[in-house]
C-alpha cells in the first residue's frame, strides 16, 4: 500500500514523471501505474483530521471564547460550531454550567462527594457486621449438636425457664412434705 502511494506521488505533483518513464525506472508495468493514478484521482480528497477533542488541552481563555461564540447560536448551528471546534456537547454544557455558577459548583460537588464517601463507609461497615454475624450463626449451629426445638411458649428446651417441673417444683414439694413429717398426719399441712 505504501509502495502504491509512493508511485502515485511520483506521478503527480511538481516533479511528476510520466507512467511510461516511471515504469522503466521501477520495473512496474505502465498499465498498473496508470490504473493506480486513476484510482487515486477518483477517491475523494482526505483532509487532515484535527486533533481529537479528548487530547486537546483547553485554556480558560479558549473556553471563554467558545462559550461566547456558542451563546449566539442554537440548534444545528450550535452543533456544527462545536464540531468544527472539536468540543463535545456534554463538555460545552459542563463549561456553561461552571460559568453560570461562578465556580460554586466545584465546592458543592466536593461537599457532595465527601457526603457520599461517608455514607459509603457507613454502609460498608454495616455490611461487614452483617457478614460477621452470618458467619457466627453458621458456626454456632453445628456446635450445638443438632437442630434447635422450641416449646409452645417459644422458648428453647435448653432454656431453664421452660421446664416448670424442674428444680422449682422439687423445692416446692419439699416445703410441703417437710412440715407434714414434723406435724404428723395433719391434713392441712399436706394441702399446699
C-alpha positions in Angstrom: 0.0 0.0 0.0 2.8 2.4 0.9 4.6 1.5 -2.4 1.4 2.4 -4.4 1.2 5.7 -2.6 4.8 6.5 -3.3 4.3 5.7 -7.0 1.2 7.9 -7.2 3.1 10.7 -5.6 5.9 10.4 -8.2 3.2 10.6 -11.0 1.6 13.7 -9.5 2.9 17.0 -8.1 5.6 19.4 -9.2 8.3 17.0 -10.3 5.8 14.4 -11.8 7.1 11.9 -14.3 5.1 10.0 -16.9 3.8 6.5 -16.2 6.0 5.0 -19.0 9.1 6.7 -17.7 8.4 5.5 -14.1 7.7 2.0 -15.4 11.2 2.0 -17.0 12.8 3.2 -13.7 11.0 0.9 -11.3 10.2 -2.2 -13.4 6.4 -1.9 -12.6 4.2 -2.2 -15.7 2.9 1.1 -17.1 -0.7 -0.2 -17.1 -0.5 -0.8 -13.3 0.9 2.7 -12.7 -1.8 4.3 -14.8 -4.6 2.4 -13.1 -3.2 3.4 -9.6 -3.1 7.0 -10.7 -6.7 6.8 -11.9 -7.9 5.2 -8.7 -6.2 7.8 -6.6 -7.9 10.6 -8.6 -11.3 9.0 -8.2 -11.0 8.9 -4.4 -12.3 12.0 -2.5 -9.5 14.1 -1.1 -8.8 13.4 2.6 -8.3 16.5 4.8 -6.0 16.2 7.7 -8.1 15.4 10.7 -8.0 17.8 13.6 -6.6 16.7 16.9 -9.3 14.7 18.9 -11.1 16.8 21.5 -10.2 14.4 24.3 -6.5 15.0 23.7 -6.8 18.8 23.4 -6.0 20.9 26.4 -8.3 23.9 26.7 -7.2 27.1 28.4 -9.7 29.3 30.3 -9.5 31.9 27.5 -10.2 29.3 24.8 -13.2 28.0 26.8 -14.5 31.5 27.3 -14.1 32.3 23.5 -16.0 29.1 22.6 -18.8 29.9 25.1 -19.1 33.4 23.8 -19.4 32.3 20.2 -21.8 29.4 21.1 -24.0 31.7 23.1 -25.1 33.4 19.8 -26.0 30.0 18.2 -28.6 27.4 18.8 -29.8 24.1 17.3 -27.9 22.7 14.3 -25.7 25.9 14.1 -24.5 25.3 17.6 -23.9 21.6 16.9 -22.0 22.4 13.7 -19.9 25.1 15.5 -19.0 22.7 18.4 -18.0 20.0 15.9 -15.7 22.5 14.0 -14.1 23.5 17.3 -13.7 19.9 18.4 -15.9 20.3 21.5 -18.4 17.7 22.6 -21.8 18.9 23.6 -21.5 17.5 27.1 -18.2 19.2 27.5 -19.7 22.5 26.4 -22.6 22.1 28.9 -20.1 21.5 31.7 -18.3 24.7 30.8 -21.5 26.7 30.6 -22.8 25.4 34.0 -19.4 26.1 35.6 -19.5 29.7 34.2 -23.1 30.3 35.3 -22.4 29.1 38.9 -19.1 31.1 39.1 -17.1 28.2 40.4 -19.6 27.4 43.2 -20.3 24.1 41.5 -16.9 22.7 42.5 -17.4 23.4 46.2 -20.9 21.9 46.2 -19.6 18.9 44.2 -16.8 18.3 46.7 -19.2 18.5 49.6 -21.5 16.0 47.9 -18.6 13.7 47.2 -17.5 13.8 50.9 -21.0 13.1 52.0 -21.3 10.1 49.6 -18.0 8.8 50.8 -19.1 8.9 54.4 -22.3 7.2 53.6 -20.5 4.5 51.6 -18.1 3.9 54.5 -21.0 3.6 56.9 -22.8 1.1 54.7 -19.6 -0.9 54.2 -19.2 -1.2 57.9 -22.8 -2.3 58.4 -22.4 -4.9 55.6 -19.2 -6.2 57.3 -21.0 -6.6 60.6 -23.9 -8.4 59.0 -21.5 -10.8 57.3 -19.7 -11.4 60.5 -23.0 -12.3 62.3 -23.9 -14.7 59.5 -20.6 -16.4 59.8 -21.0 -16.7 63.6 -24.6 -18.0 63.2 -23.4 -20.7 60.8 -20.6 -21.8 63.1 -22.9 -21.9 66.2 -25.5 -24.3 64.7 -23.2 -27.3 64.2 -21.6 -26.9 67.6 -25.0 -27.4 69.4 -25.2 -30.9 68.2 -28.4 -30.7 66.2 -31.4 -28.5 65.5 -33.0 -26.3 68.0 -36.5 -27.0 69.0 -38.9 -24.7 70.8 -41.8 -25.3 73.1 -45.2 -23.8 72.8 -44.0 -20.7 74.8 -41.4 -20.1 72.1 -38.5 -20.9 74.4 -35.9 -23.5 73.6 -35.7 -26.7 75.5 -32.3 -25.7 76.9 -33.9 -22.5 78.5 -34.2 -23.0 82.3 -37.4 -21.1 82.4 -39.1 -23.6 80.0 -39.2 -26.6 82.5 -41.7 -25.9 85.2 -41.3 -29.4 86.6 -37.6 -28.9 87.2 -35.8 -27.6 90.3 -38.6 -25.2 91.2 -41.1 -27.9 91.6 -38.8 -30.0 93.7 -38.2 -27.1 96.1 -42.0 -26.6 96.5 -42.7 -30.2 97.1 -40.0 -30.4 99.8 -41.5 -27.4 101.5 -44.9 -29.1 101.6 -43.7 -32.5 102.6 -41.2 -31.4 105.2 -43.8 -29.9 107.6 -46.0 -32.9 107.2 -43.3 -35.1 108.6 -43.0 -32.9 111.6 -46.7 -32.4 112.2 -47.6 -35.9 111.9 -50.8 -36.7 110.0 -52.2 -33.1 109.9 -54.2 -32.9 106.6 -53.8 -29.1 106.5 -50.1 -29.3 106.3 -50.3 -31.6 103.2 -52.6 -29.3 101.3 -50.0 -26.9 99.9 
